């Protein structure tokens, strides 16, 4: 199962001086009765992020392994 959020716009200014949070929630109404791997992905393109922390909380489910990966880069191609 995959959960995917694309953050299309992040403001350079915030009401509280640059600190805030982004929250996303989903609930399953149907699904497998056996535990399965869940992949969660957040993407922010063309934005600068600093001091980012990711937290996944599972109510009723135990999260046994959490991997975080941040990737940056500038890619150009001549065609």
C-alpha angles and dihedrals in degrees: 000000000000132000114195131186124179114201102210099179134023117183119233090217129050135189093243102045102275101314122110146114141251116210131188128181137185134173127203117228093183134012148121118321091218122075112263137185114272121201118198120188132185119189127190114179124194093007134113115231125187132175092017120172126179123208127182117193121190118197108207092000129088116226104212101175129027121183122187123197128178120189128187135173151126115243125189131176132188113220 
